[in-house]
Amino acid sequence: MDLTWEVLAPDYQRLVGVLEAEAGGSGLRARELAVQLGLEAARAKAEGLRSKGKRLVERGRPADERPGVFTQRRAAG
C-alpha cells in the first residue's frame, strides 16, 4: 500500500521529505535523519526516528534495503 503525503502526520511527512531530498544517495541512518531534521543526534531521538521509519517501511513508503539504513523507495520498472 503506497501512502500519499496528505494522510501522513507532519512528523512523518518531514521524515519522508528528507529521504526524498536524499534520493539517489546511499540512504540515511536514524541519527543522520535526526541531524537532517534539525534534532540532536542523541540516542533517544534516533530510536524514535528509527521506529517511525520502520512503521513507514511497513506501509510501503521508504525502503530499508540495508538494516538500519532508510532510503527513498525506488520506482518499479
Secondary structure in CASP SS format (residue, H / E / C, confidence):
PFRMAT SS
TARGET T0000
AUTHOR 0000-0000-0000
METHOD secondary structure of the structure
MODEL  1
M C 1.00
D C 1.00
L C 1.00
T C 1.00
W H 1.00
E H 1.00
V H 1.00
L C 1.00
A C 1.00
P H 1.00
D H 1.00
Y H 1.00
Q H 1.00
R H 1.00
L H 1.00
V H 1.00
G H 1.00
V H 1.00
L H 1.00
E H 1.00
A H 1.00
E C 1.00
A C 1.00
G C 1.00
G C 1.00
S C 1.00
G C 1.00
L E 1.00
R C 1.00
A H 1.00
R H 1.00
E H 1.00
L H 1.00
A H 1.00
V H 1.00
Q H 1.00
L C 1.00
G C 1.00
L C 1.00
E C 1.00
A C 1.00
A C 1.00
R H 1.00
A H 1.00
K H 1.00
A H 1.00
E H 1.00
G H 1.00
L H 1.00
R H 1.00
S H 1.00
K H 1.00
G H 1.00
K H 1.00
R H 1.00
L H 1.00
V H 1.00
E H 1.00
R C 1.00
G C 1.00
R C 1.00
P E 1.00
A E 1.00
D E 1.00
E E 1.00
R E 1.00
P C 1.00
G C 1.00
V E 1.00
F E 1.00
T E 1.00
Q E 1.00
R C 1.00
R C 1.00
A C 1.00
A C 1.00
G C 1.00
END
